[in-house]
Amino acid sequence: MKSQISKPLLGLTLLLLPGGGCDYDHGIDPIPYRIKGAITFVGRPPDWWYIREVRIAAVKKFPLENLTTDLVFSDPLPISRDTSSAAQTIPYELVASPGTYPLIGLLWRQNDSGWNVGNLLGIYGIALSRGEFNFKEVGVSEARPVADSVDIEAYWPFAIRRDANISGTIKFDGQWRDDTDFLILGSYLKTPKNSSDFLIEILNGRALFQIIFQRTPIASYRYNIGVNSAIDGGEYKFLALFWKGKNASPLDMRAIGLYHCPEDSLPGLPLRPKAVKAFKDSTITGFDFKANFSSLPGGIPYCKEICAPCN
């Protein structure tokens, strides 16, 4: 698992040998410390041919300092590949050392690719059906050797095939918000018109995202987001960074920066989103933009309807 964040986790790509580091020889002694729960999948799964496996991953701390010792992976989950029935609930069990795990997530791995924390299907504490949208940490100790009922709601629409990458640098302006929970980098096939669109487009498979676990101030962040070049000709019309405050709902997320026409620089005037075209098996670079915390609580103003093209 890996992450794109400067030293945090969402964007860096963690490459693991297929199956490497995820099998355990427990011998004959019982393993006393475990995390247990069930995964409930939502939505119809995509084509199975590009999904190699799905595993639970537990993060020991943020930011990651050692990708080998700061992560714990489960064995591959026994997911049914019967496309006639999308809904399924699968119990899981993860061997874990005593400690506190700030994030438990569900990752999927694409065929012929390594693990990437951007390929999230679900996170413990985020369950839209129950109105939950805050990560929950999990503790394992001698007093509580088995953390049970760590249930995760997983969303198949997040499993979009990624065959291209968009990269650039985000520079931060303004006073970093102390109530920052996390940031989301999103690439959209159409420009979202309101807060509902930010989420709906992701849930219907027409936007890709990366969660950036960054709560302490940084000057800039280098990103690399995977996208699909086959959908709508690979043209992503809206590339933006969203801010989420602690205890806020997903509908309260706001765009604090976006890739836009370079000549749009006057304060207060709406920015015109500039489209990015991705190409199969390639990484396009140089898509830099600024994110400004002072734009909150409303967020960056941008053109949502018919916008004049860039000069």
Residue pairs with C-beta under 8 A, 6 or more apart in sequence:
1 9
1 14
1 57
1 59
1 71
1 73
1 105
1 107
1 115
1 117
2 9
2 10
2 11
2 12
2 13
2 14
2 64
2 67
2 115
2 116
2 117
3 9
3 10
3 11
3 12
3 64
3 117
3 118
3 210
3 211
3 212
3 213
4 10
4 11
4 12
4 117
4 118
4 185
4 210
4 212
4 223
4 224
4 225
5 11
5 12
5 63
5 212
5 213
5 214
5 221
6 63
6 214
6 218
6 220
6 221
6 222
7 63
7 64
7 65
8 62
8 63
8 64
8 212
8 213
8 214
9 59
9 62
9 63
9 64
9 117
9 213
10 117
10 118
10 210
10 211
10 212
10 213
11 117
11 118
11 185
11 210
11 212
11 221
11 222
11 223
11 224
11 225
12 117
13 114
13 115
13 116
13 118
13 224
14 67
14 71
14 114
14 115
14 116
14 117
15 114
15 115
16 22
16 114
16 115
18 52
21 68
21 73
22 55
22 73
22 74
22 75
22 76
23 75
24 95
26 95
31 95
32 145
32 146
33 95
33 96
33 97
33 98
33 140
33 145
33 146
34 93
34 94
34 95
34 96
34 140
34 145
34 146
34 147
35 56
35 58
35 93
35 94
35 96
35 101
35 104
35 138
35 140
35 146
35 147
35 150
36 91
36 92
36 93
36 94
36 146
36 147
36 148
36 149
36 150
37 91
37 92
37 124
37 148
37 149
37 150
37 151
37 152
38 89
38 90
38 91
38 92
38 151
38 152
39 56
39 77
39 89
39 90
39 91
39 92
39 106
39 122
39 151
39 152
39 154
40 87
40 88
40 89
40 151
40 152
40 153
40 154
41 79
41 86
41 87
41 88
41 89
41 90
41 121
41 154
41 155
41 156
42 87
42 129
42 153
42 154
42 155
42 156
43 86
43 155
43 156
43 157
43 203
44 83
44 86
44 156
45 51
45 83
45 86
45 156
45 159
46 156
46 157
46 159
46 160
46 161
46 205
47 161
48 81
48 83
49 111
50 110
50 111
50 161
51 108
51 109
51 110
51 111
51 159
52 108
52 109
52 110
52 111
52 113
53 76
53 77
53 108
53 109
54 76
54 77
54 79
54 106
54 107
54 108
54 109
54 121
55 73
55 74
55 75
55 76
55 77
55 106
55 107
55 109
56 73
56 74
56 77
56 92
56 94
56 104
56 105
56 106
56 107
56 152
57 71
57 72
57 73
57 74
57 104
57 105
57 106
57 107
57 117
58 71
58 72
58 94
58 96
58 101
58 103
58 104
58 105
58 138
59 70
59 71
59 101
59 102
59 103
59 104
59 105
60 69
60 70
60 71
60 72
60 99
60 101
61 70
61 102
62 102
62 103
62 213
62 215
63 213
64 70
64 71
72 94
72 95
72 96
72 97
72 101
74 92
74 93
74 94
77 90
77 92
78 90
79 88
79 90
80 88
86 156
94 104
96 140
96 147
97 140
98 140
98 141
98 142
98 145
99 139
99 140
99 141
100 137
100 138
100 139
100 140
101 137
101 138
101 139
101 140
102 135
102 137
103 123
103 124
103 135
103 137
103 213
104 123
104 124
104 136
104 138
104 150
104 152
105 117
105 120
105 122
105 123
105 124
105 152
106 120
106 121
106 122
106 123
106 152
106 154
107 115
107 116
107 117
107 119
107 120
107 121
108 119
108 121
108 159
109 115
109 116
109 119
110 119
110 161
110 162
116 226
117 210
118 208
118 209
118 210
118 225
118 226
119 158
119 159
119 162
119 226
120 158
120 211
121 154
121 155
121 156
121 158
121 159
122 152
122 153
122 154
122 155
122 158
123 135
123 152
123 211
124 135
124 136
124 138
124 150
124 151
124 152
125 132
125 133
125 134
125 135
125 136
126 132
126 133
126 134
126 135
126 153
127 152
127 153
128 153
128 155
128 203
128 250
129 153
130 153
131 249
133 248
133 249
133 250
134 181
134 246
134 247
135 181
135 182
138 147
138 150
139 147
140 146
140 147
155 203
157 202
157 203
157 204
157 205
158 202
160 205
160 208
160 228
160 231
161 228
161 230
162 208
162 226
162 227
162 228
163 228
163 229
163 230
163 280
163 281
164 226
164 227
164 228
164 229
164 234
164 278
164 279
164 280
164 281
164 282
164 283
164 284
165 224
165 225
165 226
165 227
165 278
165 282
165 283
165 284
166 187
166 224
166 225
166 227
166 236
166 239
166 276
166 278
166 283
166 284
166 287
167 222
167 223
167 224
167 225
167 283
167 284
167 285
167 286
167 287
168 222
168 223
168 259
168 285
168 286
168 287
168 288
168 289
169 220
169 221
169 222
169 223
169 288
170 185
170 220
170 221
170 223
170 241
170 257
170 288
170 289
170 290
170 291
171 219
171 220
171 288
171 289
171 290
171 291
172 217
172 218
172 219
172 220
172 221
172 290
172 291
172 292
172 293
173 290
173 291
173 292
173 293
173 294
174 292
174 293
174 294
174 295
175 293
175 294
176 216
176 217
176 293
177 243
177 245
177 293
177 296
179 245
179 246
180 214
180 215
180 243
180 244
180 245
180 246
181 215
181 244
181 245
181 246
181 247
181 248
182 211
182 212
182 213
182 214
182 215
182 244
183 211
183 212
183 214
183 241
183 242
183 243
183 244
184 209
184 210
184 211
184 212
184 241
184 242
184 244
184 253
185 209
185 210
185 212
185 223
185 225
185 239
185 240
185 241
185 242
186 198
186 202
186 207
186 208
186 209
186 238
186 239
186 240
186 241
186 242
187 207
187 208
187 209
187 225
187 227
187 236
187 238
187 239
187 276
188 201
188 206
188 207
188 236
188 237
188 238
188 239
188 240
189 201
189 206
189 207
189 231
189 232
189 235
189 236
189 237
190 201
190 206
190 237
190 238
191 237
191 238
191 273
191 302
191 303
191 304
192 198
192 201
192 238
192 304
193 304
193 305
195 250
195 251
195 252
195 253
195 254
196 251
198 242
198 250
198 253
198 255
199 250
199 251
199 253
201 207
202 208
202 209
206 231
208 225
208 226
208 227
208 228
209 225
210 223
210 225
212 221
212 223
212 241
214 221
224 283
227 234
227 236
227 278
228 234
228 278
229 278
229 279
229 280
230 280
233 277
234 277
234 278
234 279
234 280
235 275
235 276
235 277
235 278
236 275
236 276
236 277
236 278
237 273
237 275
238 258
238 273
239 258
239 259
239 273
239 276
239 287
239 289
240 255
240 257
240 258
240 259
240 273
240 300
241 255
241 256
241 257
241 258
241 289
241 291
242 253
242 254
242 255
242 256
243 253
243 254
243 255
243 256
243 291
243 293
243 296
243 299
244 250
244 252
244 253
245 252
254 295
254 296
254 297
254 298
254 299
254 300
255 299
255 300
255 302
256 291
256 292
256 293
256 295
256 296
256 299
256 300
257 289
257 290
257 291
257 292
257 295
257 300
258 271
258 273
258 289
258 300
258 302
259 273
259 274
259 276
259 287
259 288
259 289
260 271
260 272
260 273
260 274
260 289
260 302
261 271
261 272
261 274
261 310
261 311
262 274
262 310
263 310
263 311
264 270
264 271
264 272
268 301
269 301
270 301
270 302
270 303
271 300
271 301
271 302
271 303
272 302
272 303
272 307
272 308
272 309
272 310
273 302
273 303
273 307
274 310
276 284
276 287
277 284
278 284
292 300
295 301
